[in-house]
């Protein structure tokens, strides 16, 4: 498609109506093709996309025709929320035609705005670009009018073409359709299958590429649980500066950084020997996070929805930003941070330097990260990473990690099949100077519609400890083969797809003695056209404990114990498009030396657009000869989404392991894109019968205002 340049006399008012004269001159992209349910057939509802531009902004006009507009689904309004329940329109942009990196955007008939950076099929959804969107609903469907300033995107002003693609979801029909890349092994997020938009190089400008974002924070908090009941009031100011050295290379400097608006972590109960993984939620570290990913193999999934999925592996991450400015989950002062991210020729570059300050007896530290990837062919790369952690008040040597990784990927194996081959080797500082401080991996994946297969090998030596990283465990070797078959019955009125999977995880110590063996056998997975899913697994497991396993509350299993147990899991998911959707999981069977029962339920109640209540509960009953354990976790999250600009989210959590009840209330008002007001209140209570039913441990109120100046 070709973008149309506005004349000097023309302008666009972004109101969602598409009634400005220039839209009539733009030839639309249309003729979308179904990904699901009838792959290769024309979409049942017509979609038209037009693109125009002036010297400073890209404009899109989208018309989503709908033969039954009263049946459109549009529950979500809050910025960056997912849209599993709604009609939606999504698009991706690859300005440099890398075929690997770019931008993702989506909206729905309520005008929700969501965006992310996209790399190798993995989204960094915490990126908040500055852009504007308005939606208008009519008797023919809904229209969207979108303005994306050029200084929001990295691109070559002299480039003759950008990669672009579009996808439309009609939720009540469970229909997905695309402009390009509609084959089941392709999809929206594979840039190599995108189309092109031409002509967007007629005197366009990113300005001087400078954004200045000052912010102010006021807090008031008390810690009655630590004997500090009197409130402590604080106020501070900080600054973020962004500058584009080149059209593809962007620097970010942050001073006196604050994360008062960060969402609370989800409460989890750990019934394993190893640490749980909690994702990063702080904006400074999330922006450009995709450029620091190491040994990244895309999250594997096939088809338009449901079906076979393998999540991104988080067992070993050499750079994990939660190691910076957080000590046991509590924030540490960040004095400053400097980040440089982007593209230099065929190289993807990420540099990060952060200094934390002394606080509460904890010494400040310097953190340095360098990440470089060279893109090869259409979907492949080879890369290197270096990290360094140095404490200010320590005579010990700085701790360093370095490694190289690669990914060879093709979507043309045997004609149109996907095949990935990836691997890495890492080495970390060992203060003991005894060696055994490396980690290495090799994997192959064949993720395709109907048949999926792969093999992963990983070795982690005993003294491997990435100072700014995350590892689940040390001193082991992992062999992880899997095979999945997902047939689609022809002309079935109810069933869209079956799934059968064998996935085995074999762990050995470095002397090749078995540590664990876990079979995840999906006996049956059924995806219905109605968007409901049923899943049944059988899980045989063997484990030899190489350390004492303390469940807590006096339940301890000794080192050297060997256990064989067999578990069963049933999971269902009703369609998210319904006013009430339910996701129950029931698991039962033997567990180490005894038995374990687990019941978990997630419920979403969509009262009306913008009024949503999420509820979840998990119950575990463990009976062993060594002792008994009962755990429960409760969570309630009511959301009031007044518009695409204003939202109030409350999160209430309680678990019986810590006996702590937590509440966070988070109000966000987007005054205009780039200018935000946050009001956050949090309080924690301890369920202590010896003192009171619930006694306050901590409470804090915070307000933050940030404003963006663009030049």
Secondary structure, 3 states (H helix, E strand, C coil): CECEECCCCCCCCCCCCCCCHHHHHCCCECCCEEEECCCCCECCCCEEEEEEECCCEEEEEEEEECCCHHHCCCCCCCCCCCCCCCCEEEEEEECCCCCCEEEEEEECCCCCCEEEEEECCEEECCCCCCEEEEEEEECCEEEEEEEEEHHHCCCCCCCCEEEEEEEEEEHHHCEEEECCCCCCCCCCCCHHHCEEEECCCCCCCCCCCEEEEEEEEEEEEEEHHHCEEEEEEEEEEEEEEEEEEECCEEEEEEEEECCCCCCCCCCCCCCCCCCCCCCCCCHHHHCCHHHHCCCCCCCEECCCCCCCEECCCCCEECCCHHHCCEECCEECCEEEEEEEEEEECCEEEEEEEEEECCECCECCEEEEEEEEEEEECCCEEEEEEEEEEEECCCCCCCEEEEEEEEEEEEEEECCCEEEEEEEEEEEECCCCCCCCCEEEEEEEEEECCCEEEEEEEEEECCCCCCCCCEECCCCEEEEEEEEEECCCCCCCCCEEEEEEEEEEEEEECCCCCEEEEEEEEEEEEEEECCCCEEEEEEEEEEEECCCCEEEECCEEECCCCEEEEEEEEEEEECCCCCCEEEEEEEEEEEECCEEEEEEEEEEEEEEECCEEEEEEEEEEEEEECCEEEEEEEEEEEEEEECCCCEEEEEEEEEECCCCEEEEEEEEEEEEECCEEEEEEEEEEEEEECCCEEEEEEEEEEEEEEEEEEEC
